Amino acid sequence: MKRNKQIDIKRALTLAGIFNFLCSCARGCVLPFLTLYFRQLGLTPAMTGIIMGTKHLISLVWSPTVSILSKHYNKRRVVINGSLLCSAAVALILLLVPSSGVHTQSSVCDLSNVSSSPAQTLSDNLHKSTIGPEASLTKTLTKGLVSQPGETVPAQTTTKAKSSPVAMSKTPNIQHGDESHTQPSQETVSVVVNNSVQEPNITTSVVHHSPSSTVAAVRKKRSKKRQEEKTPAQERHFEFLGYLKVMDPQHQLFFLILIIVSVWEALLAPLEWTADDGLYEYLDFADASDRYRSTGLWGLLGAACGAGGAGLLVSQLSCLIAGQTPRSTVHFYCYSGFAALALPAANYLPLHLNKKRDRASGLLKALQLVRGSPRALLCTVTTLLVGAAVAAVDNFLLWQMQDHGSTELHMGLSVALALLSQAAFPLLSGRVSKLLSPGKVLAAAAAVLSLQCLYFSFLWGAWAAPLAQMWTCFSSGALWWAVNAQCEDVATLEAERSVRRVYSGLALHLGGSLGSFAGGYVVQTLGLAWLFRGVAVGLAAWCVCLLLLQWKAPHQRRINYSRLLAANGSEASDSESDWLDKAFDDDKSNKKYGRRINH
């Protein structure tokens, strides 16, 4: 046909590969390290889980919505360029968020020291170097006025040094509670250090406070509460922003990051769907849709290069760069840089608009196909559970590695090895398919992922995690190979992409949202190790159930007429497409009729 002579398929695939590589490289620079950055800012595991779960929910809903709207209004290139530019800008805005001041554990760099004053840093050094055995006195510095009832601080004698006095005062800690009871006085310690580096002179003094001030404060608080109860509902609504101002810094930081990450994901989520739809319709217009899958490999390679390169770069920097800027901000600058590099490729990316193909009806038809096949439903449930497990592991694996002495170099290489291992499974798929059916490969992949999670709960050193990531070839790589095989069984070539979107776009992100919410709660209450052990036990239990359900479920393979025609190199016209749709419906009705006879 004449229209095909004007289309350079090789050039289109090259541009699509470069675009996917740069976009995946940008995401790989920052997304694997995002939860680690939240930890350094002072967020709790539960807060981190809520933010990441919300991120998955936005991607679940917003990606197909924008993809359909951009096709309806023929604005795909505008959406792609706007997504790259705006997401890069929002990523830099996230760097303006200050730390909450809550101390978090870090193996190499501690961001809590960035916001501390020089006098406070000098005080810590003096306590470590000069006080010696009496360093237990500094423990009350972190307790402040939140000491438990009945707990007292032992009295300290006056210590003299050569020069530069360090004044220390002890104040009784009055518990704010019932007016008719007074708690025993408790002593806390405050330190004032001069800027000159000399040996300290520690003195003690006792300041007594009258309980009357505490009673007055309690009465004032109760009167304020009565006034709030009398306030109309509309006035309370307008005072919501005022309540946010009186929150503690950690919750203020949480809501601020939640808003920024939500906007960031809303801008970034439509990029992949919109670009893939335009490219696929372009290749389908040139009768080369069978070569569409080759572009997916570049995405895995780009993500591996981004994660490994960013980890290597950050590990070579000092803890603070350009004054008081922590080195973890380099991840976001790398993301913005690669997003800017992807803009020229986005302008030349081959896109095509096929007005005859309705994306919304395609997804609905794919859901109906999945619902009508028992094995497809089992594959959907497995994808959802694996998505929940992978989200929980990805969110907190770097926390576990950090607690065992890993740096950004170990973390980046660990993520890169996992992605490269996943990309290498197609090299082994031929041998695996001769030994196991796709259903058994699906169960084996979930079992290998279970063993990986169990291994992560017993990490012992910095290089322990990368050893297990090499088995991702037989977990995530085998899983998606089995999912693709299931898509071929239940759908035609035209509907195969929509069925694959049900697994990779809907079930995976829904599971990722649930896994993020639950994972944050488990880490908050039980700890990191029990999160990985719980995920391992859950996946192992589902593997057993999956094998039993697959044994009872009938195996149905749809005759894929369009795939047979594509293999013969024929060019389907509109009349042939109608015939294929009719054959597809007849095949479905015949199977239903056969089931009625059997029953």
Salt bridges, closest charged atoms under 4 A:
ASP110 OD2 - HIS103 ND1 3.15
GLU151 OE2 - LYS143 NZ 2.76
GLU179 OE1 - ARG219 NE 3.89
GLU179 OE2 - ARG222 NH1 3.75
ASP248 OD1 - HIS251 ND1 2.78
GLU265 OE1 - LYS55 NZ 3.31
ASP277 OD1 - ARG359 NE 3.94
ASP277 OD1 - ARG497 NH2 3.09
ASP277 OD1 - ARG501 NH2 3.26
GLU281 OE2 - LYS71 NZ 3.34
GLU281 OE1 - ARG76 NH1 3.11
ASP284 OD2 - ARG357 NH2 3.10
ASP403 OD1 - ARG39 NH2 3.02
GLU408 OE1 - ARG327 NH2 2.96
GLU488 OE2 - ARG293 NH2 3.31
ASP489 OD1 - ARG557 NH1 2.19
GLU494 OE2 - ARG357 NE 3.97
GLU496 OE2 - ARG293 NH2 2.29
GLU496 OE2 - ARG500 NH2 2.69
GLU496 OE1 - ARG563 NH2 2.17
ASP574 OD2 - LYS356 NZ 3.52
ASP587 OD2 - ARG558 NH1 3.50
ASP587 OD2 - LYS591 NZ 3.86
